[in-house]
């Protein structure tokens, strides 16, 4: 009898172990209430029409705003090379004996209302290269205590005397160093370089107690120099440059002109053409631009909205015509393939 009881207990335990059935719940059995909309022709057509009605006006407004933006674009990298160096631009930019000053004349096509934003544009510059992007020390940029956190900054990590470079890394080392001076009607147009960077970068990514140290004094000589008496949180040119671009063609903000420029007004620009874009086949452009409620001049947003809106209206019209010409009762089982061809259906 004891053997029988033991056997039944053993089989009961084995049955419990063998059972892998989950505990019942409405969630695991997918029995919770759910929205199951039926896409009727009327609902689909109405949805397409609403999207078109909303998107097309937004697209037109975006294009209109983009057209109101006034831009002056001047490529100067070729024209600022003296004729004696026309066949060897690299030798010109690398020489310390050549005059890098270049005078350019710009004409304002339409009235430009202040503030007028000054950008420099670089082409064929891959700031998104993995090694380039990683060559920085965010800890060092944030706090003076982390001055020696330079392990990711090779080869621009320390001087020949083994002292740490602040800020270290290839991004800071390659800081853009062309400069622009503007004048019109024999008056200098002052360039405001305050407020050109993100406030969050100034407050959280660049420390107010971190000062440049040994910068551009290592075995590599790169771009611009930094004032060692100004903390990194106030070096806005550096902050703008350190926010790396995702594409090889990009613009970065240089400053702002805070006076209006009239139509056909002549602007004289004195450029110090220092930045070596010739070694990698890059180009340099100077841009003066106003802004609108969508930012700078960019037709893509408006075209995208118009394309989607127009496509939705076209599809709505197509569905309306199809519904009128060849209507189909909703849920009619005669349209199922096995009902249309019962003889050829195989169970």
Rosetta silent file (secondary structure, phi, psi, omega in degrees, C-alpha in Angstrom):
SEQUENCE: XXXXXXXXXXXXXXXXXXXXXXXXXXXXXXXXXXXXXXXXXXXXXXXXXXXXXXXXXXXXXXXXXXXXXXXXXXXXXXXXXXXXXXXXXXXXXXXXXXXXXXXXXXXXXXXXXXXXXXXXXXXXXXXXXXXXXXXXXXXXXXXXXXXXXXXXXXXXXXXXXXXXXXXXXXXXXXXXXXXXXXXXXXXXXXXXXXXXXXXXXXXXXXXXXXXXXXXXXXXXXXXXXXXXXXXXXXXXXXXXXXXXXXXXXXXXXXXXXXXXXXXXXXXXXXXXXXXXXXXXXXXXXXXXXXXXXXXXXXXXXXXXXXXXXXXXXXXXXXXXXXXXXXXXXXXXXXXXXXXXXXXXXXX
SCORE:     score description
SCORE:     0.000 S_00000001
   1 L     0.000  -41.824  178.406    0.000    0.000    0.000 S_00000001
   2 H   -62.765  -37.377  179.690    2.856    2.329    0.861 S_00000001
   3 H   -65.197  -39.803 -179.655    4.438    1.534   -2.471 S_00000001
   4 H   -64.453  -45.421  178.002    1.205    2.427   -4.297 S_00000001
   5 H   -61.065  -41.074  179.438    0.902    5.762   -2.454 S_00000001
   6 H   -64.604  -38.635 -179.896    4.532    6.582   -3.221 S_00000001
   7 H   -66.971  -39.905 -179.280    4.044    5.772   -6.882 S_00000001
   8 H   -69.231  -37.582  176.788    0.967    8.007   -7.164 S_00000001
   9 H   -64.081  -40.125 -179.920    2.748   10.899   -5.428 S_00000001
  10 H   -64.663  -42.471  179.501    5.705   10.453   -7.778 S_00000001
  11 H   -67.695  -35.598  178.250    3.481   10.453  -10.869 S_00000001
  12 H   -65.053  -42.227  178.132    1.634   13.550   -9.601 S_00000001
  13 H   -64.100  -41.055  179.666    4.954   15.396   -9.100 S_00000001
  14 H   -64.086  -38.987  179.733    6.144   14.330  -12.566 S_00000001
  15 H   -64.876  -38.950  178.990    2.886   15.561  -14.110 S_00000001
  16 H   -65.813  -41.085  179.401    3.307   18.964  -12.450 S_00000001
  17 H   -67.135  -36.785 -176.699    6.893   19.228  -13.690 S_00000001
  18 H   -72.569  -27.197 -177.571    5.923   18.157  -17.203 S_00000001
  19 L   -76.187  122.824  179.201    3.130   20.723  -17.440 S_00000001
  20 L  -116.635   18.476 -179.310    4.353   24.011  -18.894 S_00000001
  21 L   -67.160  125.596 -178.598    0.981   25.579  -19.378 S_00000001
  22 L   -70.545  155.861  177.901    1.141   29.272  -18.360 S_00000001
  23 L   -64.139  135.239 -176.236   -1.154   30.639  -15.755 S_00000001
  24 L   -66.580  134.764  169.423   -4.326   31.916  -17.343 S_00000001
  25 L  -155.408  154.671 -178.471   -4.738   35.680  -17.669 S_00000001
  26 L   -66.307  -27.098  179.579   -6.577   37.915  -20.107 S_00000001
  27 L   -70.692  -49.266 -177.649   -3.285   39.571  -20.986 S_00000001
  28 L   -68.509  -27.106  179.588   -1.419   36.380  -21.956 S_00000001
  29 L   -93.502    6.971  175.943   -4.449   35.099  -23.860 S_00000001
  30 L    55.951   46.580  179.629   -4.863   38.432  -25.685 S_00000001
  31 L  -110.158   10.505  178.235   -8.413   38.918  -24.434 S_00000001
  32 L   -71.519  152.638  177.465   -8.039   42.532  -23.303 S_00000001
  33 L   -59.921  139.530 -178.438  -10.303   45.135  -24.931 S_00000001
  34 L  -143.809  151.594  176.118   -8.720   46.512  -28.109 S_00000001
  35 L   -84.039  120.547 -179.033   -9.506   49.031  -30.803 S_00000001
  36 L  -125.513   76.556 -176.813  -10.108   47.182  -34.058 S_00000001
  37 L   -66.693  143.200  175.326  -11.058   49.801  -36.652 S_00000001
  38 L   -98.883  119.610 -176.369  -12.601   48.634  -39.901 S_00000001
  39 L   -80.798   84.813  176.592  -11.047   50.482  -42.827 S_00000001
  40 L   -76.749  158.796  177.613  -14.134   51.274  -44.843 S_00000001
  41 H   -55.577  -40.268 -179.323  -13.766   53.140  -48.160 S_00000001
  42 H   -63.081  -41.613 -179.751  -15.325   56.245  -46.631 S_00000001
  43 H   -66.226  -43.539 -179.151  -12.834   56.240  -43.725 S_00000001
  44 H   -64.751  -46.468 -179.277   -9.812   55.744  -45.984 S_00000001
  45 H   -62.917  -43.319  179.848  -10.901   58.451  -48.449 S_00000001
  46 H   -62.653  -41.015  179.580  -11.674   60.894  -45.622 S_00000001
  47 H   -62.384  -46.482  178.887   -8.263   60.256  -44.012 S_00000001
  48 H   -61.903  -41.037 -179.527   -6.385   60.921  -47.255 S_00000001
  49 H   -65.520  -42.412  179.626   -8.360   64.115  -47.891 S_00000001
  50 H   -63.076  -42.445  178.543   -7.697   65.408  -44.354 S_00000001
  51 H   -61.988  -43.341  178.892   -3.964   64.748  -44.658 S_00000001
  52 H   -62.990  -42.576 -178.839   -3.893   66.567  -47.995 S_00000001
  53 H   -64.132  -34.777 -179.361   -5.886   69.526  -46.641 S_00000001
  54 H   -79.458  -44.423 -171.892   -3.488   69.861  -43.679 S_00000001
  55 H   -74.221  -38.305 -175.553   -0.178   69.209  -45.464 S_00000001
  56 H   -63.693  -46.860  176.233   -0.609   71.339  -48.598 S_00000001
  57 H   -61.897  -37.428  177.593   -1.117   74.686  -46.762 S_00000001
  58 H   -63.369  -41.974  178.300    1.839   73.879  -44.461 S_00000001
  59 H   -62.537  -43.228  178.566    3.998   73.152  -47.517 S_00000001
  60 H   -64.554  -41.534  178.681    2.977   76.392  -49.224 S_00000001
  61 H   -64.515  -39.046  179.111    3.637   78.394  -46.045 S_00000001
  62 H   -65.963  -43.181  178.373    7.064   76.751  -45.657 S_00000001
  63 H   -65.239  -39.505  179.246    8.026   77.487  -49.262 S_00000001
  64 H   -64.470  -42.017  178.048    6.834   81.082  -48.941 S_00000001
  65 H   -65.520  -39.247  178.860    8.875   81.545  -45.760 S_00000001
  66 H   -65.012  -37.588 -179.896   11.945   80.005  -47.403 S_00000001
  67 H   -68.203  -25.346  179.552   11.608   82.341  -50.397 S_00000001
  68 H   -76.213  -17.595  179.029   11.605   85.360  -48.054 S_00000001
  69 L   -72.647  132.022  179.446   15.034   84.399  -46.711 S_00000001
  70 L  -104.607  127.136 -179.150   17.802   86.420  -48.385 S_00000001
  71 E  -125.594  141.705  170.644   21.164   84.725  -48.854 S_00000001
  72 E  -122.503  117.260 -176.816   24.498   85.920  -50.191 S_00000001
  73 E  -116.812  129.170 -179.658   26.893   83.044  -50.922 S_00000001
  74 E  -135.220  116.154  173.651   30.521   83.610  -51.927 S_00000001
  75 E   -86.963  125.445 -172.555   33.060   80.860  -52.579 S_00000001
  76 L  -123.480   -5.068 -173.253   36.481   82.333  -51.966 S_00000001
  77 L   -63.499  -35.028 -179.796   38.969   79.474  -51.578 S_00000001
  78 L   -81.252  -46.710 -175.197   40.070   79.560  -55.254 S_00000001
  79 L   -69.064  -18.934 -179.724   39.924   83.299  -55.900 S_00000001
  80 L   -89.129    4.052  175.083   41.920   84.065  -52.753 S_00000001
  81 L   -94.067  124.817  179.510   44.938   82.114  -54.001 S_00000001
  82 L   -57.562  151.710 -177.714   47.472   84.392  -55.806 S_00000001
  83 H   -60.364  -29.067  179.650   48.017   83.668  -59.485 S_00000001
  84 H   -68.705  -18.985  179.210   51.628   82.665  -58.789 S_00000001
  85 H  -113.049   17.062 -175.172   50.321   79.776  -56.688 S_00000001
  86 L   -60.606  -28.110  179.868   47.340   78.861  -58.894 S_00000001
  87 L   -94.665   -3.524 -178.424   48.880   75.456  -59.668 S_00000001
  88 L  -145.866   69.955 -177.660   50.004   74.784  -56.116 S_00000001
  89 H   -63.962  -31.283 -178.307   47.398   75.992  -53.640 S_00000001
  90 H   -65.409  -40.699  178.185   48.763   73.708  -50.929 S_00000001
  91 H   -64.338  -36.832  178.393   52.192   75.377  -51.010 S_00000001
  92 H   -62.864  -48.329 -174.746   50.493   78.773  -50.711 S_00000001
  93 H   -73.168  -27.133 -178.373   48.412   77.868  -47.637 S_00000001
  94 H   -85.962  -17.052 -177.860   51.292   76.065  -45.889 S_00000001
  95 L   -76.449  139.429  177.061   53.830   78.822  -46.423 S_00000001
  96 L   -88.632   -3.416 -176.674   54.398   81.270  -43.568 S_00000001
  97 L  -102.147   -7.960 -178.670   55.690   83.913  -45.978 S_00000001
  98 L   -87.373  147.632  178.230   52.605   84.333  -48.183 S_00000001
  99 L   -81.096  119.801 -175.823   50.040   87.052  -47.595 S_00000001
 100 L   -93.814    1.566 -178.930   46.754   85.418  -46.628 S_00000001
 101 E   -76.314  134.872 -178.129   44.647   88.616  -46.785 S_00000001
 102 E  -137.762  131.514 -179.692   41.956   88.574  -49.457 S_00000001
 103 E  -104.687  125.368  179.124   39.474   91.339  -50.320 S_00000001
 104 E  -122.217  148.352  179.062   36.044   90.313  -51.588 S_00000001
 105 E  -117.885  125.915 -179.827   33.127   92.468  -52.711 S_00000001
 106 E  -117.626  148.193  177.175   29.529   91.334  -52.139 S_00000001
 107 E  -117.877  129.088  179.847   26.275   92.851  -53.368 S_00000001
 108 L   -78.382  118.569 -176.100   23.085   92.565  -51.333 S_00000001
 109 L   -72.693  -37.750  178.640   20.320   91.358  -53.720 S_00000001
 110 L  -137.056  167.907  178.594   17.370   92.383  -51.500 S_00000001
 111 L   -61.294  132.516  178.770   16.949   94.221  -48.241 S_00000001
 112 E  -113.373  116.147 -178.518   18.319   92.129  -45.379 S_00000001
 113 L   -88.679  134.715 -178.406   16.741   92.819  -42.011 S_00000001
 114 L   -66.520  154.465   -0.992   18.886   92.309  -38.932 S_00000001
 115 L   -77.229  141.842  177.813   20.055   90.132  -37.391 S_00000001
 116 E  -103.872  121.017 -173.656   22.036   88.929  -40.401 S_00000001
 117 E   -89.484  135.988  178.837   23.781   85.646  -39.693 S_00000001
 118 E  -105.257  124.424  178.148   27.309   84.978  -40.936 S_00000001
 119 E  -122.048  152.965  163.990   28.181   81.356  -41.717 S_00000001
 120 E  -113.493  141.630 -178.641   31.213   79.608  -43.102 S_00000001
 121 E  -119.665  132.725  176.297   30.618   76.504  -45.196 S_00000001
 122 E  -117.402  137.515  176.984   33.043   73.657  -45.738 S_00000001
 123 E  -114.551  147.492  177.593   32.631   70.950  -48.375 S_00000001
 124 L    66.053   28.250  177.575   34.243   67.509  -48.426 S_00000001
 125 L  -112.203  111.148 -174.084   35.128   67.738  -44.721 S_00000001
 126 L   -92.777   82.105  175.558   34.130   64.519  -42.935 S_00000001
 127 L   -70.741  -11.284  179.960   33.606   65.570  -39.333 S_00000001
 128 L   -91.907    7.492  177.875   31.645   62.339  -38.858 S_00000001
 129 L   -62.249  135.519 -172.097   34.722   60.143  -39.349 S_00000001
 130 H   -57.021  -46.306 -177.642   34.864   57.674  -36.441 S_00000001
 131 H   -67.119  -37.130  179.753   38.450   58.417  -35.415 S_00000001
 132 H   -67.171  -45.546 -177.953   37.900   62.167  -35.668 S_00000001
 133 H   -63.364  -37.303 -177.764   34.673   62.126  -33.628 S_00000001
 134 H   -77.818  -14.367 -174.794   36.255   60.033  -30.861 S_00000001
 135 L   -82.903   73.414  178.416   39.346   62.255  -30.589 S_00000001
 136 L  -163.475  165.299  176.395   38.156   64.436  -27.698 S_00000001
 137 L  -130.959  101.328 -179.992   37.786   64.327  -23.920 S_00000001
 138 H   -65.614  -32.597  177.514   34.389   65.461  -22.654 S_00000001
 139 H   -64.079  -43.099  179.679   35.549   65.058  -19.057 S_00000001
 140 H   -64.513  -38.375 -178.949   38.452   67.416  -19.644 S_00000001
 141 H   -66.430  -29.186 -174.489   36.197   69.980  -21.308 S_00000001
 142 H   -84.901  -33.276 -171.338   33.799   70.009  -18.346 S_00000001
 143 L  -143.846  142.258  178.633   36.095   70.294  -15.355 S_00000001
 144 H   -66.320  -27.400 -178.986   39.569   71.520  -14.505 S_00000001
 145 H   -64.573  -22.388 -176.666   40.030   68.502  -12.220 S_00000001
 146 H  -103.136   32.011 -176.912   40.056   66.225  -15.269 S_00000001
 147 L   -57.767  -32.579 -176.005   42.850   68.056  -17.102 S_00000001
 148 L   -94.827   12.390  175.210   44.810   64.812  -17.558 S_00000001
 149 L   -82.952   80.878 -171.644   41.906   62.814  -18.988 S_00000001
 150 L  -125.680   16.745 -173.210   43.498   62.628  -22.433 S_00000001
 151 L   -66.030  -26.264 -178.933   43.524   58.903  -23.259 S_00000001
 152 L   -93.830    4.420 -171.158   41.094   59.317  -26.205 S_00000001
 153 L   -97.976    0.606 -179.116   42.851   62.355  -27.687 S_00000001
 154 L   -56.486  136.185    9.567   45.807   60.706  -29.465 S_00000001
 155 L   -93.441    0.781 -177.918   47.657   62.037  -31.444 S_00000001
 156 L  -102.887   62.470 -175.875   46.832   65.514  -30.096 S_00000001
 157 L  -109.286  -37.552 -178.157   46.964   64.599  -26.423 S_00000001
 158 E  -147.634  160.660  179.559   50.186   66.056  -25.001 S_00000001
 159 L   -77.158  175.983  176.699   53.089   68.275  -25.962 S_00000001
 160 L   -62.127  -24.840  177.004   56.609   67.084  -26.701 S_00000001
 161 L   -87.517   11.302  176.357   57.320   67.814  -23.037 S_00000001
 162 L    69.271   19.855  174.938   54.541   65.385  -22.038 S_00000001
 163 L   -88.317  142.342 -178.533   52.277   68.136  -20.681 S_00000001
 164 E   -67.518  143.971  176.411   48.537   67.675  -21.335 S_00000001
 165 L   -94.760  133.727  178.059   46.931   69.786  -24.052 S_00000001
 166 E  -127.248  120.195   -7.254   43.684   71.577  -23.149 S_00000001
 167 L   -78.547  143.477 -176.777   41.427   71.148  -25.085 S_00000001
 168 L   -94.547  168.314  174.832   42.910   67.950  -26.489 S_00000001
 169 L   103.097  161.506 -176.150   41.941   65.928  -29.544 S_00000001
 170 H   -70.408  -29.906 -178.423   41.713   66.311  -33.307 S_00000001
 171 H   -64.768  -52.159  179.191   38.392   68.176  -33.283 S_00000001
 172 H   -64.532  -40.159 -178.637   39.698   71.086  -31.228 S_00000001
 173 H   -58.298  -34.669 -176.043   43.079   70.948  -32.991 S_00000001
 174 L   -92.267   20.468 -177.615   41.421   71.497  -36.404 S_00000001
 175 L   -51.386  130.996 -178.655   39.448   74.570  -35.253 S_00000001
 176 L   -59.669  133.176 -175.646   38.451   76.799  -38.199 S_00000001
 177 L  -130.640   17.966  167.627   40.702   79.885  -38.344 S_00000001
 178 L   -73.265  145.509  178.839   39.617   81.993  -41.297 S_00000001
 179 E  -125.828  153.183 -177.394   38.507   85.464  -40.172 S_00000001
 180 E  -130.199  135.337  172.186   36.161   88.001  -41.760 S_00000001
 181 E  -125.278  130.571 -173.582   35.945   91.795  -41.424 S_00000001
 182 E  -113.287  142.192  175.182   33.000   93.613  -43.021 S_00000001
 183 E  -147.927  154.922  178.448   32.653   97.220  -44.097 S_00000001
 184 E  -155.495  134.924 -179.751   30.230   99.270  -46.176 S_00000001
 185 L    55.059   41.723  178.528   30.193  102.926  -47.177 S_00000001
 186 L    64.027   18.689  176.557   33.542  103.382  -45.416 S_00000001
 187 E  -120.709  139.350  179.217   32.045  102.167  -42.141 S_00000001
 188 E   -77.761  131.982  174.845   32.995   98.986  -40.330 S_00000001
 189 E   -92.566  112.426 -175.936   30.128   96.554  -39.776 S_00000001
 190 L   -70.578  135.839  179.140   30.602   95.147  -36.298 S_00000001
 191 E  -103.509  120.059  178.140   30.288   91.373  -35.986 S_00000001
 192 E   -89.569  117.560 -178.365   28.692   90.135  -32.763 S_00000001
 193 L  -105.267   15.818  176.380   30.148   86.745  -31.823 S_00000001
 194 L   -94.623  144.209  176.916   28.133   86.339  -28.623 S_00000001
 195 L    75.213   23.573 -179.804   25.221   83.934  -28.457 S_00000001
 196 L   -94.595   -8.266 -179.373   26.254   81.882  -31.494 S_00000001
 197 L  -110.265  167.763  177.319   26.511   78.578  -29.581 S_00000001
 198 L   -71.010  133.168 -179.749   23.951   76.458  -27.768 S_00000001
 199 H   -62.963  -34.637  179.273   23.409   77.645  -24.195 S_00000001
 200 H   -63.494  -35.416  176.909   23.238   74.021  -23.007 S_00000001
 201 H   -66.068  -43.560  179.525   26.743   73.445  -24.411 S_00000001
 202 H   -62.708  -40.335 -173.763   28.072   76.497  -22.579 S_00000001
 203 H   -79.838  -33.864 -169.214   26.428   75.544  -19.292 S_00000001
 204 H  -119.665  -23.365 -174.590   27.015   71.799  -19.193 S_00000001
 205 H  -103.226  -20.099 -177.595   29.653   70.668  -21.703 S_00000001
 206 L  -127.701  120.967 -172.564   32.349   73.349  -21.335 S_00000001
 207 L   -76.936  144.550  176.982   33.584   74.320  -17.897 S_00000001
 208 L   -78.163   -9.841  177.624   33.887   77.884  -16.671 S_00000001
 209 L  -106.967    8.167 -179.575   37.032   76.862  -14.750 S_00000001
 210 L  -102.556  121.653 -178.210   38.744   75.188  -17.733 S_00000001
 211 E  -116.275  145.863  177.139   41.269   77.376  -19.574 S_00000001
 212 L   -57.529  142.288 -177.667   43.220   76.570  -22.762 S_00000001
 213 E  -150.263  127.352  179.730   46.668   75.211  -22.026 S_00000001
 214 L    60.371   20.195 -175.598   49.481   74.179  -24.384 S_00000001
 215 L   -73.237  134.269 -176.302   47.004   74.500  -27.278 S_00000001
 216 L    59.201   32.265  177.397   48.634   74.397  -30.758 S_00000001
 217 L  -124.417   12.517  179.275   52.012   73.848  -29.073 S_00000001
 218 L   -89.141 -159.855 -179.630   52.340   70.110  -29.645 S_00000001
 219 L   -79.090   -9.050  174.176   54.019   68.218  -32.473 S_00000001
 220 L  -110.910  139.068  174.668   51.005   69.047  -34.693 S_00000001
 221 L  -114.863  117.860 -172.708   50.132   72.573  -35.784 S_00000001
 222 L  -112.883 -117.280 -172.804   46.481   72.834  -36.779 S_00000001
 223 L   -94.692 -127.857 -172.061   43.870   75.580  -36.939 S_00000001
 224 L   -70.968  158.771  173.228   43.040   78.564  -34.781 S_00000001
 225 L   -96.634  162.223 -179.266   44.681   79.513  -31.492 S_00000001
 226 L  -121.619  145.278  177.131   42.743   80.173  -28.276 S_00000001
 227 L   -73.754  116.996 -174.501   43.050   82.963  -25.737 S_00000001
 228 L   -73.845   -6.493  178.089   44.435   81.304  -22.593 S_00000001
 229 L   -95.913   -0.422 -178.853   42.835   83.927  -20.315 S_00000001
 230 L  -114.040  128.318 -179.692   39.270   83.060  -21.398 S_00000001
 231 E   -66.095  158.780 -177.601   37.545   79.896  -20.091 S_00000001
 232 H   -61.789  -30.083 -179.534   36.248   77.343  -22.580 S_00000001
 233 H   -65.176  -15.974  178.234   32.629   78.140  -21.678 S_00000001
 234 H  -108.468    0.623  178.263   33.141   81.573  -23.269 S_00000001
 235 L   -89.940   79.613 -169.897   35.090   80.390  -26.324 S_00000001
 236 H   -70.978  -29.537  175.125   32.012   80.225  -28.546 S_00000001
 237 H   -60.476  -42.001  178.297   33.887   79.659  -31.816 S_00000001
 238 H   -65.916  -43.118 -178.272   35.335   76.505  -30.274 S_00000001
 239 H   -61.891  -43.128  178.143   31.950   75.386  -28.899 S_00000001
 240 H   -62.028  -43.215 -177.511   30.320   75.774  -32.328 S_00000001
 241 H   -68.167  -35.396 -176.137   33.150   73.840  -33.998 S_00000001
 242 H   -72.357  -15.576  172.881   33.103   71.027  -31.432 S_00000001
 243 L   -82.875   92.308 -169.434   29.471   70.177  -32.271 S_00000001
 244 L   -67.176  147.416 -178.911   30.462   67.940  -35.169 S_00000001
 245 L   -85.809  151.351 -178.638   28.465   67.821  -38.389 S_00000001
 246 L   -85.997  -21.430 -175.098   26.816   64.649  -39.691 S_00000001
 247 L  -119.430  158.282 -177.289   27.420   65.353  -43.385 S_00000001
 248 L   -72.199  -15.930  173.473   30.571   66.292  -45.346 S_00000001
 249 L  -110.747  120.839 -176.152   29.026   69.606  -46.427 S_00000001
 250 E  -149.569  158.882  173.914   28.077   71.795  -43.479 S_00000001
 251 E  -117.468  145.054  174.554   27.677   75.359  -42.297 S_00000001
 252 E  -132.724  145.122 -175.265   28.665   76.742  -38.928 S_00000001
 253 E   -75.164  128.817 -179.843   27.714   80.063  -37.407 S_00000001
 254 E   -99.632  -37.159 -177.890   30.521   82.651  -37.316 S_00000001
 255 E   173.474 -170.627 -178.098   28.663   85.692  -35.958 S_00000001
 256 E  -135.826  140.208  170.193   25.873   88.208  -36.488 S_00000001
 257 E  -101.288  124.901 -170.660   25.602   91.640  -38.107 S_00000001
 258 L  -108.454   35.032  170.887   22.988   93.622  -36.196 S_00000001
 259 L  -131.886  153.457  178.983   22.203   96.378  -38.688 S_00000001
 260 L   -73.446  147.964  174.481   19.956   96.261  -41.770 S_00000001
 261 E  -116.986  130.710 -176.472   21.505   96.024  -45.229 S_00000001
 262 L   -85.302  161.096  178.093   19.723   97.688  -48.134 S_00000001
 263 L   -61.777  138.898  179.749   19.166   96.243  -51.594 S_00000001
 264 L    68.013   10.029  177.292   22.160   96.655  -53.971 S_00000001
 265 L   -71.848  137.517 -179.678   24.364   97.743  -51.074 S_00000001
 266 E   -90.607  130.333  178.769   28.037   96.882  -51.578 S_00000001
 267 E  -116.443  126.702  175.777   29.778   94.985  -48.795 S_00000001
 268 E  -100.721  128.587 -177.656   33.566   94.745  -48.656 S_00000001
 269 E  -118.414  124.085  173.950   34.919   91.693  -46.859 S_00000001
 270 E   -99.268  112.925 -174.657   38.516   91.380  -45.720 S_00000001
 271 E  -106.749  133.616  168.019   39.247   87.671  -45.377 S_00000001
 272 E   -97.248  103.011 -172.579   42.212   86.064  -43.690 S_00000001
 273 L   -85.842   79.751 -173.678   42.441   82.888  -45.747 S_00000001
 274 L  -101.745  -27.114 -168.600   44.255   80.682  -43.213 S_00000001
 275 L   -77.591  130.378 -175.427   42.349   77.402  -43.098 S_00000001
 276 L   -85.830   86.616  172.959   43.900   74.550  -45.067 S_00000001
 277 L   -96.859   -2.707 -175.687   41.017   73.022  -47.016 S_00000001
 278 L   -77.682  -28.150 -175.291   43.250   72.501  -50.049 S_00000001
 279 L   -69.657  -24.431  178.999   45.001   69.388  -48.726 S_00000001
 280 L  -114.759   16.286  176.996   41.772   67.334  -48.778 S_00000001
 281 L    70.499   28.906 -179.745   40.137   68.918  -51.830 S_00000001
 282 L   -88.064  169.379  175.579   37.624   70.928  -49.811 S_00000001
 283 E  -125.611  157.427 -179.511   35.963   74.224  -50.627 S_00000001
 284 E  -128.266  136.513  179.055   35.175   77.248  -48.451 S_00000001
 285 E  -134.288  147.896  173.720   32.230   79.600  -48.701 S_00000001
 286 E  -107.925  131.037 -177.611   31.095   82.695  -46.845 S_00000001
 287 E  -126.466  131.758  167.662   27.334   83.081  -46.374 S_00000001
 288 E  -110.033  130.931 -174.027   25.268   86.030  -45.204 S_00000001
 289 E  -149.608  143.218  168.096   21.683   85.052  -44.463 S_00000001
 290 L   -91.349 -179.805  179.352   18.498   86.237  -42.837 S_00000001
 291 L  -132.540  167.443  175.021   16.068   83.808  -41.192 S_00000001
 292 E  -131.602 -170.134 -178.357   12.341   83.102  -41.098 S_00000001
 293 L   -68.298  -15.964  176.737   10.051   81.192  -38.735 S_00000001
 294 L  -103.712    8.425  179.725   11.383   77.894  -40.160 S_00000001
 295 E   102.986 -141.660 -178.779   15.034   78.947  -39.934 S_00000001
 296 L   -80.710 -169.613 -177.544   17.317   79.521  -42.905 S_00000001
 297 L   -75.547  117.235 -179.802   16.700   79.031  -46.601 S_00000001
 298 L  -159.894  110.674 -178.387   15.600   75.452  -47.200 S_00000001
 299 L   -83.531  -10.864 -172.824   12.976   74.375  -49.739 S_00000001
 300 H   -60.800  -43.949 -176.855   13.059   70.704  -48.744 S_00000001
 301 H   -61.079  -46.502  179.477   10.502   70.970  -45.926 S_00000001
 302 H   -63.778  -43.647  179.528    7.955   72.751  -48.124 S_00000001
 303 H   -63.739  -39.628  179.779    8.485   70.385  -51.050 S_00000001
 304 H   -63.436  -45.671  179.030    8.138   67.358  -48.748 S_00000001
 305 H   -63.447  -42.987  179.838    4.824   68.588  -47.314 S_00000001
 306 H   -65.178  -38.647  179.947    3.475   69.438  -50.778 S_00000001
 307 H   -64.260  -48.159 -179.666    4.537   66.047  -52.157 S_00000001
 308 H   -65.949  -43.552  179.250    2.862   64.068  -49.359 S_00000001
 309 H   -63.427  -44.339  178.880   -0.249   66.252  -49.405 S_00000001
 310 H   -64.591  -39.547  178.436   -0.573   66.074  -53.183 S_00000001
 311 H   -63.929  -39.914  178.746   -0.060   62.312  -53.178 S_00000001
 312 H   -65.713  -42.349  177.803   -2.788   61.868  -50.553 S_00000001
 313 H   -62.930  -43.243  179.137   -5.262   63.986  -52.547 S_00000001
 314 H   -60.320  -44.139 -179.612   -4.404   62.017  -55.707 S_00000001
 315 H   -68.283  -35.720  177.110   -4.978   58.702  -53.921 S_00000001
 316 H   -62.822  -44.067  178.055   -8.270   59.952  -52.431 S_00000001
 317 H   -63.202  -41.624  179.110   -9.521   60.901  -55.904 S_00000001
 318 H   -61.728  -42.807  178.677   -8.387   57.527  -57.235 S_00000001
 319 H   -66.639  -36.499  178.067  -10.265   55.656  -54.484 S_00000001
 320 H   -62.484  -47.560  179.689  -13.397   57.765  -55.093 S_00000001
 321 H   -62.037  -42.061  179.572  -13.361   56.938  -58.812 S_00000001
 322 H   -64.103  -39.489 -179.389  -12.753   53.251  -58.092 S_00000001
 323 H   -67.897  -33.663  179.409  -15.577   53.195  -55.558 S_00000001
 324 H   -76.978  -45.972 -175.530  -17.985   54.817  -58.057 S_00000001
 325 H   -72.337  -42.633 -175.042  -16.969   52.802  -61.122 S_00000001
 326 L  -134.573   73.283 -178.361  -16.549   49.412  -59.431 S_00000001
 327 L   -68.165  154.091 -179.837  -18.180   49.402  -55.999 S_00000001
 328 L  -137.074  120.024  179.000  -17.670   46.442  -53.690 S_00000001
 329 L   -60.629  138.345 -178.242  -20.001   45.618  -50.772 S_00000001
 330 L   -69.884  127.978  177.467  -18.148   45.592  -47.471 S_00000001
 331 L    76.148   18.513  178.860  -17.581   42.052  -46.135 S_00000001
 332 L   -74.147  114.978 -176.879  -18.976   40.296  -49.218 S_00000001
 333 H   -71.573  -12.290 -179.182  -17.601   36.698  -49.050 S_00000001
 334 H   -68.146  -15.933  179.576  -18.129   36.171  -52.781 S_00000001
 335 H   -85.642   -5.567  177.255  -14.906   38.116  -53.413 S_00000001
 336 L   -68.675  145.709 -172.709  -12.820   35.536  -51.563 S_00000001
 337 H   -60.422  -38.327 -177.229  -10.566   33.560  -53.885 S_00000001
 338 H   -76.261  -17.690  174.255  -12.006   30.135  -52.963 S_00000001
 339 H   -86.711  -28.343  177.590  -15.545   31.408  -53.566 S_00000001
 340 H   -75.949  -26.651 -179.240  -14.676   32.926  -56.940 S_00000001
 341 L  -137.896   67.335 -174.197  -13.070   29.677  -58.089 S_00000001
 342 H   -63.997  -30.256 -177.049  -14.571   26.881  -55.952 S_00000001
 343 H   -68.134  -33.481 -178.058  -13.673   24.109  -58.415 S_00000001
 344 H   -88.608   -1.236 -178.223   -9.969   24.899  -58.228 S_00000001
 345 L   -79.068  134.577  178.809   -9.897   25.189  -54.439 S_00000001
 346 L  -114.679  126.991  179.082   -8.064   22.434  -52.586 S_00000001
 347 L   -73.978    0.000    0.000   -8.793   21.796  -48.917 S_00000001
